[in-house]
Amino acid sequence: MKLKHIGIKVKSLERALETYKLLGFNPVGPVETFRVQKLMDHKFQTFEICEGDYNPHVAVDWVRDEDGNLIELVEELKHHGH
C-alpha cells in the first residue's frame, strides 16, 4: 500500500504550523472542526497537525461508499503520553 499521509498530534496548531511552514510545508484546505490542518510540501507529500483529542495515525487508503462518501482507512499509532 502507498502511504497517503500521516497525522501528528500537537499542543498548539498555530505554533506547529509556523514550524512546518519553515520546513517547506504549506496549508492545504481549511482548518477542520477538531483543529486539524493539512500541510503539503513541494513534492506533494502531505501530513496533518492535529490539536485536541486526536489519535495519531497513518492513512493507508481511501474508499467511497455506495453514497459516494469518502472514507479514510487508517492505522492508528500506539503512543504513551503526549
N, CA, C and O atoms as a CHARMM CRD file, in Angstrom:
* protein
*
  328
    1    1 MET  N      0.82600  -1.18700   0.00000 PROA 1      0.00000
    2    1 MET  CA     0.00000   0.00000   0.00000 PROA 1      0.00000
    3    1 MET  C      0.86900   1.24900   0.00000 PROA 1      0.00000
    4    1 MET  O      1.95600   1.26200   0.57800 PROA 1      0.00000
    5    2 LYS  N      0.38600   2.28400  -0.64600 PROA 2      0.00000
    6    2 LYS  CA     1.09200   3.55600  -0.68200 PROA 2      0.00000
    7    2 LYS  C      0.63800   4.43300   0.48300 PROA 2      0.00000
    8    2 LYS  O     -0.55800   4.52700   0.76000 PROA 2      0.00000
    9    3 LEU  N      1.57800   5.06900   1.15900 PROA 3      0.00000
   10    3 LEU  CA     1.26300   5.98600   2.25000 PROA 3      0.00000
   11    3 LEU  C      0.56900   7.21500   1.69400 PROA 3      0.00000
   12    3 LEU  O      1.08100   7.84400   0.76800 PROA 3      0.00000
   13    4 LYS  N     -0.58100   7.56900   2.23700 PROA 4      0.00000
   14    4 LYS  CA    -1.33400   8.74700   1.78100 PROA 4      0.00000
   15    4 LYS  C     -0.94300   9.98900   2.58100 PROA 4      0.00000
   16    4 LYS  O     -0.66000  11.03700   2.00100 PROA 4      0.00000
   17    5 HSD  N     -0.92500   9.87800   3.88400 PROA 5      0.00000
   18    5 HSD  CA    -0.46900  10.96200   4.75700 PROA 5      0.00000
   19    5 HSD  C     -0.35700  10.43400   6.17700 PROA 5      0.00000
   20    5 HSD  O     -0.77500   9.31200   6.46300 PROA 5      0.00000
   21    6 ILE  N      0.20200  11.23800   7.06000 PROA 6      0.00000
   22    6 ILE  CA     0.26400  10.89400   8.47800 PROA 6      0.00000
   23    6 ILE  C     -0.43600  11.97300   9.28100 PROA 6      0.00000
   24    6 ILE  O     -0.56300  13.10700   8.82000 PROA 6      0.00000
   25    7 GLY  N     -0.88700  11.63300  10.46700 PROA 7      0.00000
   26    7 GLY  CA    -1.48500  12.59500  11.38500 PROA 7      0.00000
   27    7 GLY  C     -0.60100  12.72200  12.61600 PROA 7      0.00000
   28    7 GLY  O     -0.18800  11.71600  13.19300 PROA 7      0.00000
   29    8 ILE  N     -0.31200  13.94400  13.01900 PROA 8      0.00000
   30    8 ILE  CA     0.56100  14.21000  14.16100 PROA 8      0.00000
   31    8 ILE  C     -0.21000  15.04500  15.17700 PROA 8      0.00000
   32    8 ILE  O     -0.75400  16.09300  14.82800 PROA 8      0.00000
   33    9 LYS  N     -0.26300  14.59700  16.42300 PROA 9      0.00000
   34    9 LYS  CA    -0.94500  15.34400  17.47400 PROA 9      0.00000
   35    9 LYS  C     -0.00900  16.42000  18.00700 PROA 9      0.00000
   36    9 LYS  O      1.14400  16.13900  18.33100 PROA 9      0.00000
   37   10 VAL  N     -0.51000  17.66400  18.09700 PROA 10     0.00000
   38   10 VAL  CA     0.28800  18.78400  18.59400 PROA 10     0.00000
   39   10 VAL  C     -0.47300  19.49600  19.70200 PROA 10     0.00000
   40   10 VAL  O     -1.69500  19.38200  19.79600 PROA 10     0.00000
   41   11 LYS  N      0.25600  20.23700  20.54700 PROA 11     0.00000
   42   11 LYS  CA    -0.38900  21.00100  21.61600 PROA 11     0.00000
   43   11 LYS  C     -0.92900  22.33000  21.11100 PROA 11     0.00000
   44   11 LYS  O     -1.95000  22.80900  21.60400 PROA 11     0.00000
   45   12 SER  N     -0.26200  22.92700  20.13800 PROA 12     0.00000
   46   12 SER  CA    -0.69400  24.21700  19.59200 PROA 12     0.00000
   47   12 SER  C     -0.62200  24.16100  18.07300 PROA 12     0.00000
   48   12 SER  O      0.46200  24.06600  17.49700 PROA 12     0.00000
   49   13 LEU  N     -1.77300  24.21800  17.43500 PROA 13     0.00000
   50   13 LEU  CA    -1.82800  24.17600  15.98500 PROA 13     0.00000
   51   13 LEU  C     -1.07000  25.35900  15.38100 PROA 13     0.00000
   52   13 LEU  O     -0.35400  25.19200  14.39300 PROA 13     0.00000
   53   14 GLU  N     -1.21900  26.54200  15.96000 PROA 14     0.00000
   54   14 GLU  CA    -0.56100  27.73300  15.42200 PROA 14     0.00000
   55   14 GLU  C      0.96500  27.62100  15.47500 PROA 14     0.00000
   56   14 GLU  O      1.64100  27.93300  14.49500 PROA 14     0.00000
   57   15 ARG  N      1.50900  27.17800  16.61000 PROA 15     0.00000
   58   15 ARG  CA     2.97000  27.03500  16.73700 PROA 15     0.00000
   59   15 ARG  C      3.50500  25.96600  15.79700 PROA 15     0.00000
   60   15 ARG  O      4.54200  26.15800  15.16200 PROA 15     0.00000
   61   16 ALA  N      2.80700  24.84700  15.70600 PROA 16     0.00000
   62   16 ALA  CA     3.24800  23.77400  14.81900 PROA 16     0.00000
   63   16 ALA  C      3.18600  24.23100  13.36400 PROA 16     0.00000
   64   16 ALA  O      4.08000  23.91200  12.58100 PROA 16     0.00000
   65   17 LEU  N      2.14600  24.97300  12.99300 PROA 17     0.00000
   66   17 LEU  CA     2.01400  25.46200  11.62800 PROA 17     0.00000
   67   17 LEU  C      3.17400  26.37800  11.26900 PROA 17     0.00000
   68   17 LEU  O      3.71500  26.28700  10.16700 PROA 17     0.00000
   69   18 GLU  N      3.56500  27.26200  12.19000 PROA 18     0.00000
   70   18 GLU  CA     4.72600  28.13900  11.95800 PROA 18     0.00000
   71   18 GLU  C      5.98500  27.31200  11.70300 PROA 18     0.00000
   72   18 GLU  O      6.74800  27.61000  10.78400 PROA 18     0.00000
   73   19 THR  N      6.20200  26.28400  12.50600 PROA 19     0.00000
   74   19 THR  CA     7.38900  25.43500  12.37100 PROA 19     0.00000
   75   19 THR  C      7.40400  24.71300  11.03000 PROA 19     0.00000
   76   19 THR  O      8.41900  24.72100  10.33300 PROA 19     0.00000
   77   20 TYR  N      6.29400  24.09200  10.66500 PROA 20     0.00000
   78   20 TYR  CA     6.26500  23.31600   9.42700 PROA 20     0.00000
   79   20 TYR  C      6.31700  24.18600   8.18200 PROA 20     0.00000
   80   20 TYR  O      6.78800  23.74200   7.13500 PROA 20     0.00000
   81   21 LYS  N      5.83600  25.42600   8.28400 PROA 21     0.00000
   82   21 LYS  CA     5.99200  26.34700   7.15200 PROA 21     0.00000
   83   21 LYS  C      7.47300  26.62700   6.91000 PROA 21     0.00000
   84   21 LYS  O      7.90500  26.73400   5.76300 PROA 21     0.00000
   85   22 LEU  N      8.25900  26.74600   7.99200 PROA 22     0.00000
   86   22 LEU  CA     9.70200  26.96300   7.85600 PROA 22     0.00000
   87   22 LEU  C     10.38400  25.76200   7.19800 PROA 22     0.00000
   88   22 LEU  O     11.44200  25.91000   6.58700 PROA 22     0.00000
   89   23 LEU  N      9.78700  24.58100   7.32200 PROA 23     0.00000
   90   23 LEU  CA    10.33700  23.36100   6.72800 PROA 23     0.00000
   91   23 LEU  C      9.84500  23.13400   5.30100 PROA 23     0.00000
   92   23 LEU  O     10.17600  22.12500   4.67900 PROA 23     0.00000
   93   24 GLY  N      9.05700  24.07500   4.78500 PROA 24     0.00000
   94   24 GLY  CA     8.61700  23.98700   3.39500 PROA 24     0.00000
   95   24 GLY  C      7.22800  23.42200   3.17000 PROA 24     0.00000
   96   24 GLY  O      6.84900  23.17000   2.02600 PROA 24     0.00000
   97   25 PHE  N      6.45400  23.21600   4.23800 PROA 25     0.00000
   98   25 PHE  CA     5.08800  22.71400   4.10000 PROA 25     0.00000
   99   25 PHE  C      4.11600  23.88700   4.15700 PROA 25     0.00000
  100   25 PHE  O      4.33700  24.84700   4.89500 PROA 25     0.00000
  101   26 ASN  N      3.03800  23.80600   3.37600 PROA 26     0.00000
  102   26 ASN  CA     2.03000  24.85900   3.32700 PROA 26     0.00000
  103   26 ASN  C      0.65100  24.28500   3.61200 PROA 26     0.00000
  104   26 ASN  O      0.39700  23.11900   3.30900 PROA 26     0.00000
  105   27 PRO  N     -0.25100  25.08700   4.19400 PROA 27     0.00000
  106   27 PRO  CA    -1.60500  24.61100   4.49100 PROA 27     0.00000
  107   27 PRO  C     -2.32700  24.16000   3.22700 PROA 27     0.00000
  108   27 PRO  O     -2.16200  24.74800   2.15900 PROA 27     0.00000
  109   28 VAL  N     -3.12500  23.11200   3.36600 PROA 28     0.00000
  110   28 VAL  CA    -3.95500  22.60100   2.27800 PROA 28     0.00000
  111   28 VAL  C     -5.38800  22.59200   2.80200 PROA 28     0.00000
  112   28 VAL  O     -5.71500  21.80000   3.68500 PROA 28     0.00000
  113   29 GLY  N     -6.22900  23.44300   2.28100 PROA 29     0.00000
  114   29 GLY  CA    -7.62600  23.49200   2.70700 PROA 29     0.00000
  115   29 GLY  C     -7.79100  24.18000   4.04900 PROA 29     0.00000
  116   29 GLY  O     -6.82000  24.64300   4.64800 PROA 29     0.00000
  117   30 PRO  N     -9.02400  24.24000   4.51200 PROA 30     0.00000
  118   30 PRO  CA    -9.32900  24.92700   5.78100 PROA 30     0.00000
  119   30 PRO  C     -8.97600  24.07400   6.99600 PROA 30     0.00000
  120   30 PRO  O     -8.78000  22.86300   6.88500 PROA 30     0.00000
  121   31 VAL  N     -8.89800  24.72100   8.15400 PROA 31     0.00000
  122   31 VAL  CA    -8.73600  24.00400   9.42200 PROA 31     0.00000
  123   31 VAL  C    -10.05000  23.27700   9.67900 PROA 31     0.00000
  124   31 VAL  O    -11.12200  23.87100   9.57200 PROA 31     0.00000
  125   32 GLU  N     -9.96800  21.98800  10.01800 PROA 32     0.00000
  126   32 GLU  CA   -11.17700  21.20200  10.24500 PROA 32     0.00000
  127   32 GLU  C    -11.72600  21.45300  11.64200 PROA 32     0.00000
  128   32 GLU  O    -11.06700  22.10000  12.45500 PROA 32     0.00000
  129   33 THR  N    -12.91700  20.95400  11.93300 PROA 33     0.00000
  130   33 THR  CA   -13.62500  21.27700  13.16100 PROA 33     0.00000
  131   33 THR  C    -12.91300  20.88400  14.44200 PROA 33     0.00000
  132   33 THR  O    -13.08600  21.56300  15.45300 PROA 33     0.00000
  133   34 PHE  N    -12.12400  19.82400  14.44800 PROA 34     0.00000
  134   34 PHE  CA   -11.42500  19.46700  15.68500 PROA 34     0.00000
  135   34 PHE  C     -9.96400  19.87400  15.64600 PROA 34     0.00000
  136   34 PHE  O     -9.11300  19.20100  16.22700 PROA 34     0.00000
  137   35 ARG  N     -9.66800  20.97400  14.96200 PROA 35     0.00000
  138   35 ARG  CA    -8.35100  21.60500  14.93100 PROA 35     0.00000
  139   35 ARG  C     -7.31700  20.72700  14.24300 PROA 35     0.00000
  140   35 ARG  O     -6.35200  20.27700  14.86100 PROA 35     0.00000
  141   36 VAL  N     -7.53100  20.49600  12.97300 PROA 36     0.00000
  142   36 VAL  CA    -6.59400  19.75700  12.12600 PROA 36     0.00000
  143   36 VAL  C     -6.22400  20.65400  10.95800 PROA 36     0.00000
  144   36 VAL  O     -7.08700  21.29900  10.36300 PROA 36     0.00000
  145   37 GLN  N     -4.94500  20.69500  10.63500 PROA 37     0.00000
  146   37 GLN  CA    -4.51000  21.42100   9.45200 PROA 37     0.00000
  147   37 GLN  C     -3.68000  20.48400   8.59600 PROA 37     0.00000
  148   37 GLN  O     -2.68100  19.93200   9.05800 PROA 37     0.00000
  149   38 LYS  N     -4.09000  20.30600   7.35400 PROA 38     0.00000
  150   38 LYS  CA    -3.30400  19.51800   6.40700 PROA 38     0.00000
  151   38 LYS  C     -2.19800  20.39700   5.83500 PROA 38     0.00000
  152   38 LYS  O     -2.40500  21.58800   5.60300 PROA 38     0.00000
  153   39 LEU  N     -1.01000  19.80600   5.60600 PROA 39     0.00000
  154   39 LEU  CA     0.13500  20.51500   5.05200 PROA 39     0.00000
  155   39 LEU  C      0.69800  19.72800   3.87900 PROA 39     0.00000
  156   39 LEU  O      0.58300  18.50300   3.83400 PROA 39     0.00000
  157   40 MET  N      1.31500  20.43800   2.92100 PROA 40     0.00000
  158   40 MET  CA     1.89600  19.78700   1.75300 PROA 40     0.00000
  159   40 MET  C      3.19000  20.49400   1.38300 PROA 40     0.00000
  160   40 MET  O      3.27500  21.72100   1.44500 PROA 40     0.00000
  161   41 ASP  N      4.21600  19.70500   0.99100 PROA 41     0.00000
  162   41 ASP  CA     5.46300  20.31300   0.54000 PROA 41     0.00000
  163   41 ASP  C      5.50300  20.35600  -0.98600 PROA 41     0.00000
  164   41 ASP  O      4.53100  19.98500  -1.64500 PROA 41     0.00000
  165   42 HSD  N      6.61700  20.80400  -1.54300 PROA 42     0.00000
  166   42 HSD  CA     6.72600  20.96900  -2.99500 PROA 42     0.00000
  167   42 HSD  C      6.69800  19.64300  -3.76400 PROA 42     0.00000
  168   42 HSD  O      6.50600  19.63500  -4.97900 PROA 42     0.00000
  169   43 LYS  N      6.89100  18.51900  -3.05100 PROA 43     0.00000
  170   43 LYS  CA     6.81800  17.19100  -3.68100 PROA 43     0.00000
  171   43 LYS  C      5.41900  16.57300  -3.51800 PROA 43     0.00000
  172   43 LYS  O      5.20800  15.40200  -3.83200 PROA 43     0.00000
  173   44 PHE  N      4.47500  17.37600  -3.02300 PROA 44     0.00000
  174   44 PHE  CA     3.09300  16.95700  -2.80200 PROA 44     0.00000
  175   44 PHE  C      2.96000  15.89000  -1.72400 PROA 44     0.00000
  176   44 PHE  O      1.99600  15.12400  -1.72400 PROA 44     0.00000
  177   45 GLN  N      3.92500  15.83500  -0.80100 PROA 45     0.00000
  178   45 GLN  CA     3.81400  14.95700   0.35800 PROA 45     0.00000
  179   45 GLN  C      2.95600  15.68700   1.38000 PROA 45     0.00000
  180   45 GLN  O      3.16200  16.87600   1.62200 PROA 45     0.00000
  181   46 THR  N      2.00200  14.99700   1.97700 PROA 46     0.00000
  182   46 THR  CA     1.10100  15.66000   2.91600 PROA 46     0.00000
  183   46 THR  C      1.14700  15.00900   4.28800 PROA 46     0.00000
  184   46 THR  O      1.46100  13.82800   4.43500 PROA 46     0.00000
  185   47 PHE  N      0.82600  15.81800   5.27900 PROA 47     0.00000
  186   47 PHE  CA     0.57700  15.31100   6.61700 PROA 47     0.00000
  187   47 PHE  C     -0.35400  16.27000   7.32500 PROA 47     0.00000
  188   47 PHE  O     -0.62000  17.36500   6.82900 PROA 47     0.00000
  189   48 GLU  N     -0.85700  15.86200   8.49700 PROA 48     0.00000
  190   48 GLU  CA    -1.76400  16.67800   9.28700 PROA 48     0.00000
  191   48 GLU  C     -1.12800  16.97700  10.62100 PROA 48     0.00000
  192   48 GLU  O     -0.46300  16.12300  11.20800 PROA 48     0.00000
  193   49 ILE  N     -1.33300  18.20500  11.10800 PROA 49     0.00000
  194   49 ILE  CA    -1.03200  18.51500  12.50300 PROA 49     0.00000
  195   49 ILE  C     -2.38800  18.67300  13.18100 PROA 49     0.00000
  196   49 ILE  O     -3.27700  19.34000  12.65300 PROA 49     0.00000
  197   50 CYS  N     -2.54400  18.06300  14.34300 PROA 50     0.00000
  198   50 CYS  CA    -3.85400  17.93800  14.97600 PROA 50     0.00000
  199   50 CYS  C     -3.78600  18.36400  16.43200 PROA 50     0.00000
  200   50 CYS  O     -2.87300  17.96800  17.15800 PROA 50     0.00000
  201   51 GLU  N     -4.74400  19.16500  16.85800 PROA 51     0.00000
  202   51 GLU  CA    -4.78100  19.66500  18.23200 PROA 51     0.00000
  203   51 GLU  C     -6.02900  19.12600  18.91500 PROA 51     0.00000
  204   51 GLU  O     -7.10400  19.09800  18.31500 PROA 51     0.00000
  205   52 GLY  N     -5.89400  18.69900  20.15900 PROA 52     0.00000
  206   52 GLY  CA    -7.04300  18.23100  20.91500 PROA 52     0.00000
  207   52 GLY  C     -7.06500  16.72300  21.05800 PROA 52     0.00000
  208   52 GLY  O     -6.02600  16.07100  20.96400 PROA 52     0.00000
  209   53 ASP  N     -8.25500  16.16200  21.28600 PROA 53     0.00000
  210   53 ASP  CA    -8.43800  14.74000  21.49800 PROA 53     0.00000
  211   53 ASP  C     -8.38700  14.02500  20.15000 PROA 53     0.00000
  212   53 ASP  O     -9.40200  13.89600  19.46700 PROA 53     0.00000
  213   54 TYR  N     -7.21000  13.56700  19.78100 PROA 54     0.00000
  214   54 TYR  CA    -6.98000  13.03700  18.44400 PROA 54     0.00000
  215   54 TYR  C     -5.95500  11.92600  18.52200 PROA 54     0.00000
  216   54 TYR  O     -4.96000  12.05900  19.23500 PROA 54     0.00000
  217   55 ASN  N     -6.16900  10.84900  17.81800 PROA 55     0.00000
  218   55 ASN  CA    -5.22500   9.73700  17.81300 PROA 55     0.00000
  219   55 ASN  C     -4.30300   9.82400  16.60800 PROA 55     0.00000
  220   55 ASN  O     -4.78000   9.83900  15.47400 PROA 55     0.00000
  221   56 PRO  N     -2.98600   9.88200  16.82800 PROA 56     0.00000
  222   56 PRO  CA    -2.05400   9.87900  15.69700 PROA 56     0.00000
  223   56 PRO  C     -2.29100   8.63600  14.84200 PROA 56     0.00000
  224   56 PRO  O     -2.58500   7.56000  15.36200 PROA 56     0.00000
  225   57 HSD  N     -2.15900   8.79900  13.51700 PROA 57     0.00000
  226   57 HSD  CA    -2.44600   7.70100  12.61500 PROA 57     0.00000
  227   57 HSD  C     -1.68700   7.83900  11.30900 PROA 57     0.00000
  228   57 HSD  O     -1.12000   8.88600  10.99800 PROA 57     0.00000
  229   58 VAL  N     -1.69500   6.76400  10.56500 PROA 58     0.00000
  230   58 VAL  CA    -1.16400   6.75500   9.20300 PROA 58     0.00000
  231   58 VAL  C     -2.33000   6.38300   8.28900 PROA 58     0.00000
  232   58 VAL  O     -2.95100   5.33500   8.46900 PROA 58     0.00000
  233   59 ALA  N     -2.62800   7.24000   7.30500 PROA 59     0.00000
  234   59 ALA  CA    -3.68000   6.92500   6.32900 PROA 59     0.00000
  235   59 ALA  C     -3.08900   5.98600   5.28700 PROA 59     0.00000
  236   59 ALA  O     -2.05000   6.27300   4.69100 PROA 59     0.00000
  237   60 VAL  N     -3.75500   4.87800   5.07800 PROA 60     0.00000
  238   60 VAL  CA    -3.22900   3.90000   4.12300 PROA 60     0.00000
  239   60 VAL  C     -4.02600   3.85200   2.82900 PROA 60     0.00000
  240   60 VAL  O     -3.50600   3.41200   1.80400 PROA 60     0.00000
  241   61 ASP  N     -5.27800   4.29600   2.85800 PROA 61     0.00000
  242   61 ASP  CA    -6.07300   4.28500   1.63400 PROA 61     0.00000
  243   61 ASP  C     -7.37700   5.03500   1.85800 PROA 61     0.00000
  244   61 ASP  O     -7.76500   5.32000   2.99100 PROA 61     0.00000
  245   62 TRP  N     -8.04000   5.34500   0.76200 PROA 62     0.00000
  246   62 TRP  CA    -9.37500   5.92200   0.80100 PROA 62     0.00000
  247   62 TRP  C    -10.27400   5.08600  -0.08200 PROA 62     0.00000
  248   62 TRP  O     -9.85300   4.58900  -1.12700 PROA 62     0.00000
  249   63 VAL  N    -11.53200   4.93400   0.35200 PROA 63     0.00000
  250   63 VAL  CA   -12.53700   4.24000  -0.45200 PROA 63     0.00000
  251   63 VAL  C    -13.81400   5.07200  -0.41700 PROA 63     0.00000
  252   63 VAL  O    -13.98500   5.91300   0.46600 PROA 63     0.00000
  253   64 ARG  N    -14.70600   4.84200  -1.36800 PROA 64     0.00000
  254   64 ARG  CA   -16.00900   5.50300  -1.38400 PROA 64     0.00000
  255   64 ARG  C    -17.09300   4.47500  -1.07300 PROA 64     0.00000
  256   64 ARG  O    -17.05000   3.34100  -1.54900 PROA 64     0.00000
  257   65 ASP  N    -18.06700   4.89700  -0.26200 PROA 65     0.00000
  258   65 ASP  CA   -19.19400   4.01400  -0.00500 PROA 65     0.00000
  259   65 ASP  C    -20.21300   4.13700  -1.13500 PROA 65     0.00000
  260   65 ASP  O    -19.99900   4.88000  -2.09300 PROA 65     0.00000
  261   66 GLU  N    -21.31400   3.41100  -1.02000 PROA 66     0.00000
  262   66 GLU  CA   -22.30500   3.40200  -2.10100 PROA 66     0.00000
  263   66 GLU  C    -22.97300   4.76100  -2.31700 PROA 66     0.00000
  264   66 GLU  O    -23.56600   4.99100  -3.37100 PROA 66     0.00000
  265   67 ASP  N    -22.88400   5.67300  -1.32700 PROA 67     0.00000
  266   67 ASP  CA   -23.43400   7.02400  -1.46800 PROA 67     0.00000
  267   67 ASP  C    -22.39800   8.02700  -1.96900 PROA 67     0.00000
  268   67 ASP  O    -22.70400   9.20700  -2.13500 PROA 67     0.00000
  269   68 GLY  N    -21.17300   7.55800  -2.21000 PROA 68     0.00000
  270   68 GLY  CA   -20.12800   8.44600  -2.70800 PROA 68     0.00000
  271   68 GLY  C    -19.32900   9.14500  -1.62900 PROA 68     0.00000
  272   68 GLY  O    -18.47400   9.97400  -1.93900 PROA 68     0.00000
  273   69 ASN  N    -19.59100   8.82500  -0.34400 PROA 69     0.00000
  274   69 ASN  CA   -18.82800   9.42700   0.74800 PROA 69     0.00000
  275   69 ASN  C    -17.41300   8.86700   0.76800 PROA 69     0.00000
  276   69 ASN  O    -17.21300   7.66400   0.60400 PROA 69     0.00000
  277   70 LEU  N    -16.42900   9.74400   0.97000 PROA 70     0.00000
  278   70 LEU  CA   -15.03300   9.32600   1.03100 PROA 70     0.00000
  279   70 LEU  C    -14.70800   8.85300   2.44400 PROA 70     0.00000
  280   70 LEU  O    -14.94700   9.57200   3.41400 PROA 70     0.00000
  281   71 ILE  N    -14.17100   7.66000   2.55800 PROA 71     0.00000
  282   71 ILE  CA   -13.82100   7.06900   3.85200 PROA 71     0.00000
  283   71 ILE  C    -12.32200   6.86000   3.88700 PROA 71     0.00000
  284   71 ILE  O    -11.74800   6.25100   2.98500 PROA 71     0.00000
  285   72 GLU  N    -11.68200   7.37500   4.94500 PROA 72     0.00000
  286   72 GLU  CA   -10.24000   7.23900   5.11700 PROA 72     0.00000
  287   72 GLU  C     -9.95500   5.99000   5.93700 PROA 72     0.00000
  288   72 GLU  O    -10.47800   5.83800   7.04100 PROA 72     0.00000
  289   73 LEU  N     -9.13000   5.09600   5.40600 PROA 73     0.00000
  290   73 LEU  CA    -8.69600   3.91500   6.13500 PROA 73     0.00000
  291   73 LEU  C     -7.36900   4.24400   6.79900 PROA 73     0.00000
  292   73 LEU  O     -6.42300   4.65900   6.12900 PROA 73     0.00000
  293   74 VAL  N     -7.29200   4.06100   8.11000 PROA 74     0.00000
  294   74 VAL  CA    -6.10000   4.47000   8.84400 PROA 74     0.00000
  295   74 VAL  C     -5.57700   3.33000   9.69800 PROA 74     0.00000
  296   74 VAL  O     -6.28900   2.38100  10.02600 PROA 74     0.00000
  297   75 GLU  N     -4.29500   3.46400  10.04600 PROA 75     0.00000
  298   75 GLU  CA    -3.68300   2.61200  11.05200 PROA 75     0.00000
  299   75 GLU  C     -3.30600   3.53100  12.19000 PROA 75     0.00000
  300   75 GLU  O     -2.44600   4.39700  12.02900 PROA 75     0.00000
  301   76 GLU  N     -3.94100   3.35500  13.35200 PROA 76     0.00000
  302   76 GLU  CA    -3.62900   4.19800  14.49300 PROA 76     0.00000
  303   76 GLU  C     -2.27000   3.81500  15.05600 PROA 76     0.00000
  304   76 GLU  O     -1.91400   2.63900  15.12700 PROA 76     0.00000
  305   77 LEU  N     -1.52200   4.83400  15.45500 PROA 77     0.00000
  306   77 LEU  CA    -0.20700   4.60900  16.05200 PROA 77     0.00000
  307   77 LEU  C     -0.34600   4.53600  17.55600 PROA 77     0.00000
  308   77 LEU  O     -1.02200   5.37000  18.15800 PROA 77     0.00000
  309   78 LYS  N      0.28400   3.55000  18.17000 PROA 78     0.00000
  310   78 LYS  CA     0.26400   3.44800  19.61900 PROA 78     0.00000
  311   78 LYS  C      1.22300   4.47200  20.19000 PROA 78     0.00000
  312   78 LYS  O      2.34000   4.62200  19.69700 PROA 78     0.00000
  313   79 HSD  N      0.79500   5.18100  21.23000 PROA 79     0.00000
  314   79 HSD  CA     1.65800   6.18100  21.83400 PROA 79     0.00000
  315   79 HSD  C      1.45300   6.16400  23.34900 PROA 79     0.00000
  316   79 HSD  O      0.43100   5.69600  23.84900 PROA 79     0.00000
  317   80 HSD  N      2.43100   6.67500  24.05000 PROA 80     0.00000
  318   80 HSD  CA     2.39800   6.76200  25.50200 PROA 80     0.00000
  319   80 HSD  C      2.54300   8.22700  25.87500 PROA 80     0.00000
  320   80 HSD  O      3.61300   8.81300  25.70500 PROA 80     0.00000
  321   81 GLY  N      1.47300   8.81800  26.38300 PROA 81     0.00000
  322   81 GLY  CA     1.51400  10.23000  26.76500 PROA 81     0.00000
  323   81 GLY  C      1.44100  11.12500  25.55300 PROA 81     0.00000
  324   81 GLY  O      1.00500  10.69900  24.48300 PROA 81     0.00000
  325   82 HSD  N      1.87200  12.38000  25.71800 PROA 82     0.00000
  326   82 HSD  CA     1.80400  13.36400  24.62500 PROA 82     0.00000
  327   82 HSD  C      3.18500  13.69800  24.15000 PROA 82     0.00000
  328   82 HSD  O      3.34500  14.50700  23.23600 PROA 82     0.00000
